[in-house]
Amino acid sequence: MGNYAVGSGGRMVAHNMVTTQFELDGFRVVRTLGVVRGIVVRSRSIFGTIGAGLQTLVGGNITLLTNLCEKTRAEAFDLMLQHAAEIGGNAVVGARYDATEVMQGVTEVLAYGTAVFVEAAKQP
């Protein structure tokens, strides 16, 4: 079933059981469990800042920062999936990301959504 995030007690929510929609195709929501979130606060290292500064001189994609952002978002996403598993969810609907600069060079990334317990929809 794809990539997984491991919750407490070994319970998992599969990445393919997360959607930005409020319904998950092929499934029906049996229980809504509440808002779940994953928060990561990350700062750039001095070396990363210098390297990114050098990359801006050449133009194009600043891969050092792209990789840092992708890693941070993935960590926040996995924390959200762990939180969902901990409260008994097997899916997350309405998933979103938000990012805020907490202070110069320090960014908070938040992944959030609604944890639900779903069952396969009955075929007509």
C-alpha positions as CSV (number, residue, x, y, z in Angstrom):
1,M,0.0,0.0,0.0
2,G,2.8,2.5,-0.7
3,N,4.8,4.5,1.8
4,Y,4.0,4.4,5.4
5,A,4.5,6.5,8.6
6,V,4.8,4.4,11.7
7,G,2.7,5.5,14.7
8,S,3.0,4.4,18.3
9,G,2.5,0.7,18.8
10,G,3.5,0.0,15.2
11,R,0.2,1.3,13.7
12,M,0.5,3.0,10.4
13,V,-1.3,5.4,8.0
14,A,-0.4,4.9,4.4
15,H,0.6,7.9,2.3
16,N,-2.0,6.9,-0.3
17,M,-4.7,7.3,2.4
18,V,-4.1,11.0,2.6
19,T,-6.0,13.6,0.4
20,T,-6.5,17.3,0.2
21,Q,-10.2,16.5,-0.6
22,F,-12.7,15.9,2.1
23,E,-13.6,12.5,0.7
24,L,-11.3,9.6,-0.1
25,D,-12.4,7.9,-3.4
26,G,-13.6,4.3,-2.8
27,F,-13.9,4.7,0.9
28,R,-16.6,6.0,3.3
29,V,-15.8,7.7,6.6
30,V,-17.0,5.7,9.6
31,R,-15.6,8.0,12.3
32,T,-14.1,11.5,12.3
33,L,-11.4,11.6,14.9
34,G,-10.3,15.3,14.8
35,V,-7.5,17.5,13.6
36,V,-4.0,16.1,13.5
37,R,-0.8,18.0,12.9
38,G,2.9,17.6,12.4
39,I,5.2,20.5,13.2
40,V,8.8,21.0,12.3
41,V,10.8,24.1,13.1
42,R,14.1,24.3,11.2
43,S,16.9,26.7,10.8
44,R,19.4,27.0,8.0
45,S,23.0,26.2,8.9
46,I,25.6,28.8,8.2
47,F,27.1,26.5,5.6
48,G,23.7,26.0,3.9
49,T,23.1,29.8,3.9
50,I,26.5,30.4,2.3
51,G,26.0,27.6,-0.2
52,A,22.5,28.9,-1.1
53,G,24.0,32.4,-1.5
54,L,26.6,31.1,-3.9
55,Q,23.8,29.3,-5.9
56,T,21.9,32.5,-6.3
57,L,24.8,34.0,-8.1
58,V,24.4,31.5,-10.9
59,G,20.6,31.6,-11.0
60,G,18.1,28.8,-11.4
61,N,16.9,26.4,-8.8
62,I,18.6,26.8,-5.4
63,T,18.9,23.1,-4.7
64,L,20.3,23.4,-1.2
65,L,17.2,25.2,-0.1
66,T,14.8,23.1,-2.2
67,N,16.2,19.9,-0.5
68,L,15.9,21.5,2.9
69,C,12.3,22.5,2.3
70,E,11.4,19.1,0.9
71,K,13.0,17.3,3.8
72,T,11.2,19.6,6.3
73,R,7.8,19.1,4.6
74,A,8.3,15.4,4.5
75,E,9.1,15.3,8.3
76,A,6.0,17.4,9.1
77,F,3.8,15.2,6.9
78,D,5.1,12.0,8.6
79,L,4.5,13.5,12.0
80,M,0.9,14.2,11.0
81,L,0.5,10.6,9.9
82,Q,1.9,9.3,13.2
83,H,-0.5,11.6,15.1
84,A,-3.4,10.2,13.0
85,A,-2.4,6.6,13.7
86,E,-2.0,7.4,17.4
87,I,-5.6,8.5,17.7
88,G,-6.9,5.5,15.7
89,G,-7.1,6.9,12.2
90,N,-6.4,5.0,9.0
91,A,-6.7,8.0,6.7
92,V,-6.4,11.8,6.7
93,V,-8.7,14.1,4.7
94,G,-8.4,17.9,4.1
95,A,-4.6,17.7,4.4
96,R,-2.8,21.1,4.1
97,Y,0.6,22.6,4.7
98,D,1.5,26.0,6.2
99,A,4.8,27.7,6.8
100,T,5.7,30.6,8.9
101,E,9.1,32.4,9.5
102,V,9.4,32.3,13.3
103,M,12.5,34.5,13.3
104,Q,15.1,35.3,10.7
105,G,16.4,32.0,9.2
106,V,14.0,29.9,11.3
107,T,10.9,28.5,9.7
108,E,8.0,26.5,11.1
109,V,6.3,24.0,8.7
110,L,3.0,22.6,9.7
111,A,1.2,19.7,8.1
112,Y,-2.4,19.3,9.2
113,G,-5.7,17.6,8.3
114,T,-8.6,15.6,9.8
115,A,-7.9,12.1,10.9
116,V,-10.7,9.7,10.0
117,F,-11.4,6.0,10.1
118,V,-12.6,4.7,6.8
119,E,-13.9,1.5,5.3
120,A,-14.0,0.4,1.7
121,A,-17.2,1.7,0.1
122,K,-19.7,-1.0,-0.9
123,Q,-20.0,-1.5,-4.7
124,P,-23.6,-1.1,-6.0
